Amino acid sequence: MGVLDKIQALASDGRRIVVPLIDPDRFNPAILDSLVGRKRIPPAIFVGGSIVSADTDAVVRRIKSYVGDSSEVVLFPGDCSQLSSSADALLLLSLVSGRNPEYLIGQHVKSAPKIRRLGLEAIPTAYMLIDGGRATSVQYVSGTMPLPADKVDLSVATAMAAELLGFKMLYLEAGSGARVPVSSDIISAVRSSVSIPIIVGGGVRSAEAVGRAFAAGADIVVIGTALEQNPALANEFW
Ligand code: 1GP
């Protein structure tokens, strides 16, 4: 069974999945020590960042040495340099909230031969950047505008278009370190409009915020910055 199949099966069982995001440049083994030590390993771990200088493959191999087959290590790349044959899958992100062809198809063309050669499972994922109250790395690096947080209908139409185009998952992203996460209004409106699994990330810092995202219809909630700043938070999320 592939990683997408597993995620779809968990989502259709109503399983709520909280996923740690590890930026290879800021890898902190304390988080994995805590998860493995308490036998609270999440079913998936995402690895990536907007700009990464560390060796992504080496970091993925290190993560795998902690979690073995208990967790799927999934690449969440900022660009086509962040590939690793040691990962279990790759979110093949298309920044559908933006209008920059480089992040809609350009990076994909550059990386497709390598993805095939590495034998990586690619999960076509529509990536929607939604205003989280401050300029984010994704916005700056991609040179795109986020969707306005108060125009729910625009997010819904974008999500519908993504599903019609055949994307297998949606990532509702407020941006790393966002002041405010994607709102419950947007998550629930999108949830009622598409049936593919919904990932929510950006600015989620507490168990309450995680609960709100799940209550609104998220299948996966991603936590990056909060864990980097305070690895002990792992006890709250897992
Ligand atoms: C960023 O959605 C992820 O791409 C996680 O965001 O770092 O704010 O948790 P945070």
Residues whose N, C-alpha, C, O or C-beta is under 5 A from the ligand:
A	BS01	1GP	L21 G175 S176 G177 A178 G201 G202 G203 V204 V222 I223 G224 T225 A226
